[in-house]
Amino acid sequence: MHRIAVLLFLTLLLAQPVLAQNSYRIEEVDDGIYAALAEPGSAATSNAFIVDLGTQMVVCGAHFSRRAINDLIAATSEISPKPIRAFVLAHHHPGYTFIDFDIPANKDLAMSIETRLIMRQEPRTLENPLLFFKEGLTFEGTQRTLILTNIGSAHSEGDLIAYVPQSKILFTSDLAYFDSVGFLGAGSLTGWATALEGLGALQVKKVVPGFGPVGDMNNLNTFKRYLKDFLTKILEHIEKGDNLETTLATFSLPKHDHLSGYQSFTPGNVERAYQQLKKYR
């Protein structure tokens, strides 16, 4: 009886679907368009974006550790057996050589020219065929089109967005966080605020952010208000003559302190914003 029970248990266990990865939760945003949402505590620290062009797939994102990229490839293969045409690197932060360099060398890698210049300064080298651009790049497939646009200096020195016009789906990468304050990057904070204003001109039904759930323009506007309120508060401290230490000790943003990551990210965000905005005063 015991042996039969064990065999039955093993049969049921083997019958269960086996996930090829556990870093991303895949959500179909529209026909042929998928959000790869980073699972908390996994190898993925940022969302990704997967687009089925018709005969090939394109995968967009950032912060790709070796494990995260392998899991993202596994997730893409679970969506479709179609080959991956290219990867799109939304941005890269200087000095982070343990991420973004392990994308399979036989795949094209697209990025803004600013991101390419940043990565060229790193001690590691890319082996991929590279596609980098100053303003934009378009992948036109048999079923849908993916438009990449260089936003310039915002969250990083060379952020890009990805947009599918047929479905009006926008991937912002770390230009936006939903339900989170997030890491305020290494680019121009004023440029970031300007970039978010510019996104309002797009016709968008759904937005895939750099972190958090899939949302829409209301969620994007909520993050835009947070960033504006944050920068305004920093400027108020600077105008009062507060030094960095006083600003760090007294900074408060009660309207937004319920957001995920507020306690952990705010000190670093305040320090970087203060030092950057102080230069212009």
C-alpha positions in Angstrom: 0.0 0.0 0.0 2.8 2.4 0.9 4.5 1.7 -2.5 1.3 2.4 -4.3 0.8 5.7 -2.5 4.4 6.7 -3.4 3.9 5.9 -7.0 0.6 7.8 -7.1 2.3 10.8 -5.5 5.1 10.7 -8.0 2.6 10.4 -10.9 0.7 13.4 -9.7 3.9 15.4 -9.1 5.2 14.7 -12.6 1.8 15.6 -14.1 2.1 19.1 -12.7 3.3 21.9 -15.1 6.9 22.8 -14.6 7.8 26.4 -14.9 11.0 27.1 -16.7 11.7 30.1 -14.5 10.6 31.9 -11.4 11.9 35.5 -11.9 9.0 36.9 -13.9 5.2 36.6 -13.9 4.0 36.8 -17.5 0.9 38.9 -18.2 -0.6 39.2 -21.7 -1.3 42.9 -22.1 -2.8 42.6 -25.6 -2.7 40.1 -28.4 1.0 39.3 -28.9 2.2 41.7 -26.3 3.4 40.6 -22.8 4.6 42.2 -19.6 7.2 40.2 -17.8 6.7 41.5 -14.2 9.6 41.1 -11.8 8.8 38.7 -8.9 9.8 40.2 -5.5 12.9 38.5 -4.2 13.8 36.9 -7.5 16.7 37.5 -9.9 14.7 40.1 -11.7 14.7 43.6 -10.3 12.9 45.3 -13.1 10.0 44.5 -15.4 10.5 43.5 -19.0 8.4 43.7 -22.2 8.0 41.0 -24.8 6.5 41.7 -28.3 5.6 39.1 -30.9 6.3 40.8 -34.2 4.6 38.0 -36.2 7.4 35.6 -37.0 9.9 36.7 -34.4 10.0 38.1 -30.8 11.7 41.2 -29.4 12.5 41.4 -25.7 13.0 44.8 -23.9 14.2 45.6 -20.4 17.1 46.4 -18.2 19.0 45.3 -15.1 19.7 41.9 -16.7 21.8 39.6 -14.5 22.8 36.3 -16.1 20.1 34.5 -14.1 17.4 37.1 -15.0 18.2 37.0 -18.7 18.1 33.2 -18.7 14.8 33.3 -16.9 13.4 35.9 -19.3 14.5 33.7 -22.3 12.7 30.8 -20.7 9.6 32.8 -20.1 9.6 34.0 -23.8 9.9 30.4 -25.0 6.9 29.5 -22.9 4.9 32.2 -24.6 5.9 31.2 -28.1 8.4 28.9 -30.0 9.2 31.8 -32.3 12.8 32.9 -32.2 13.9 36.0 -30.4 15.0 38.5 -33.1 16.6 41.0 -30.7 16.9 42.3 -27.2 16.4 46.0 -26.4 18.4 47.5 -23.4 16.3 50.3 -22.1 19.2 51.9 -20.1 22.4 51.0 -18.2 23.9 52.5 -15.0 27.7 53.1 -15.0 29.7 50.7 -12.8 27.1 47.9 -12.8 29.2 45.4 -14.7 27.4 42.4 -13.3 24.2 43.2 -15.3 23.4 43.8 -19.0 26.4 42.0 -20.4 25.2 38.4 -20.5 22.6 38.6 -23.3 23.3 35.7 -25.7 26.0 36.8 -28.2 24.1 35.5 -31.2 21.2 38.0 -30.7 21.1 41.6 -31.8 21.1 44.2 -29.0 19.5 47.6 -29.5 20.1 50.6 -27.3 20.4 54.4 -27.4 23.7 55.9 -28.4 24.1 57.3 -24.9 23.7 53.8 -23.4 26.3 52.5 -25.8 28.8 55.1 -24.8 28.2 54.3 -21.1 28.7 50.6 -21.7 31.8 51.2 -23.8 33.5 52.7 -20.6 32.9 49.5 -18.7 35.7 46.9 -18.2 33.5 44.2 -19.7 32.7 44.1 -23.4 29.6 43.2 -25.4 29.8 40.4 -27.9 26.4 41.0 -29.5 25.7 42.6 -32.9 24.8 46.1 -31.8 22.1 48.5 -33.0 22.3 51.9 -31.4 20.6 55.1 -32.4 20.4 58.8 -31.7 16.6 59.4 -32.0 14.7 56.2 -32.7 14.6 52.7 -34.2 11.7 50.7 -35.5 11.1 46.9 -35.7 8.4 46.4 -38.3 7.0 42.9 -38.2 4.3 41.0 -40.1 1.7 41.6 -37.4 2.8 44.5 -35.3 5.5 47.2 -35.0 7.7 48.1 -32.1 8.9 51.7 -32.0 11.9 52.7 -29.8 12.4 56.3 -28.9 15.5 57.8 -27.2 14.3 60.0 -24.3 17.8 61.2 -23.5 18.9 62.0 -19.9 16.2 61.2 -17.4 16.4 58.1 -15.2 19.8 57.4 -16.8 21.8 59.2 -19.4 20.2 57.4 -22.3 16.7 56.1 -21.5 14.5 54.8 -24.2 10.8 53.8 -24.4 9.1 51.1 -26.4 5.7 51.6 -28.0 3.4 49.3 -30.1 1.2 51.7 -32.1 -1.3 49.0 -33.2 -2.3 48.3 -29.6 -1.2 51.6 -28.1 0.9 49.8 -25.4 3.8 51.7 -23.9 6.8 50.3 -22.0 8.6 52.9 -20.0 11.2 50.8 -18.2 12.4 52.7 -15.2 11.0 56.1 -16.3 8.0 55.1 -14.3 7.3 53.0 -11.2 3.7 52.1 -10.2 2.8 51.8 -6.5 6.5 52.5 -5.7 8.9 55.4 -5.4 11.7 53.4 -6.9 15.4 54.4 -7.4 15.6 57.9 -9.0 18.4 56.9 -11.2 21.6 58.6 -12.4 20.4 61.0 -15.1 18.8 64.4 -15.1 15.9 64.7 -12.7 14.6 67.8 -14.4 15.0 65.9 -17.8 13.0 63.1 -16.3 10.1 65.3 -15.3 10.1 66.8 -18.8 10.1 63.4 -20.4 7.1 62.3 -18.4 5.2 65.4 -19.5 6.1 64.5 -23.1 4.7 61.0 -22.8 1.2 62.6 -22.2 1.1 63.3 -26.0 1.1 59.6 -26.9 -2.1 57.7 -27.4 -1.8 55.0 -24.8 -4.2 52.4 -23.5 -1.9 50.5 -21.2 1.5 51.2 -19.6 4.1 48.6 -18.5 6.4 50.4 -16.0 9.9 49.5 -14.8 8.5 48.2 -11.6 4.9 47.4 -10.4 1.8 46.2 -12.0 0.6 47.0 -15.6 -1.4 50.2 -15.5 -2.5 53.1 -17.7 -2.0 56.8 -18.1 -3.7 57.5 -14.8 -0.9 55.5 -13.1 1.7 57.3 -15.1 0.3 60.6 -14.1 0.3 59.5 -10.4 4.0 58.8 -10.6 4.5 62.1 -12.5 2.9 63.9 -9.6 5.0 62.0 -7.1 8.2 63.0 -8.9 7.1 66.7 -9.2 6.2 66.8 -5.5 9.5 65.2 -4.6 11.5 67.7 -6.6 9.5 70.6 -5.4 10.1 69.6 -1.8 13.9 69.4 -2.4 13.9 72.8 -3.9 12.0 74.2 -0.9 14.8 72.9 1.4 17.4 74.4 -0.9 15.6 77.8 -1.0 15.4 77.8 2.8 19.2 77.4 2.9 19.1 73.9 4.5 22.2 71.9 4.0 22.1 68.3 2.9 22.2 66.9 6.5 19.2 69.1 7.6 17.3 68.1 4.4 17.9 64.4 5.0 16.8 64.7 8.7 13.7 66.7 8.1 12.5 65.7 4.6 8.9 64.5 4.6 6.4 63.8 1.8 3.3 62.5 3.7 1.2 62.4 0.6 3.4 59.7 -0.8 4.9 58.0 2.2 2.6 55.0 1.8 4.3 54.0 -1.5 6.4 50.9 -1.6 10.1 51.6 -1.1 9.6 55.0 0.5 11.6 54.3 3.6 14.4 52.5 1.8 14.8 54.6 -1.3 14.1 58.1 0.0 17.4 58.9 1.7 19.4 58.1 -1.4 16.9 59.8 -3.7 17.0 62.9 -1.5 20.8 63.1 -1.4 21.1 62.7 -5.2 18.4 65.2 -5.9 19.8 67.8 -3.5 23.3 67.6 -4.9 22.0 67.8 -8.5 19.5 70.7 -8.0 21.8 72.6 -5.7 24.1 73.1 -8.7 21.5 75.2 -10.4 20.8 77.5 -7.4 
